[in-house]
Amino acid sequence: MNWILVFIGGGIGSIARFGMSKAMPYQNGFPWATFWSNLLACLVFALVLYFTAKLPKTEWIQPLLLAGFCGGFSTFSTFSYENFQLLSNGHYSIFALNVLVSLLAGIAVFALVVRLNS
């Protein structure tokens, strides 16, 4: 059953990610769609971890939303490729900003959810 949940969640996440890439083109050379997709996936991940720990009978939610939706919606491969492109094109400051802000913002989302719920 978990395989089916991961499959469904991954499909929904992938479609949502594709929609983000169409809705948010690069602005000022910054890859906004990837940034927001990854950040929103961190938020969903953190919230699911928090709420499923407190609710009974939620073992189906993690495969559906964590491995499935978040796996399909977030994108380390695109993040890596876009950073490679930024470096290759000499956009060192945007590269540094993207890496730093993406990582710190993702970690901050988890910290915020933990803090708000403790």
Buried (B, 14 or more C-beta within 10 A) or exposed (E): EEEEBBBBBBEBBBEBBBEBBEEBEEEEBBBBBBBBBBBBBBBBBBBBBBEBEEEEEEEEBBBBBBBBBBBBBBBEEBBEEBBEEBEEEEBEEBBEBBBEBBEEBBEBBBEEBEEEEE
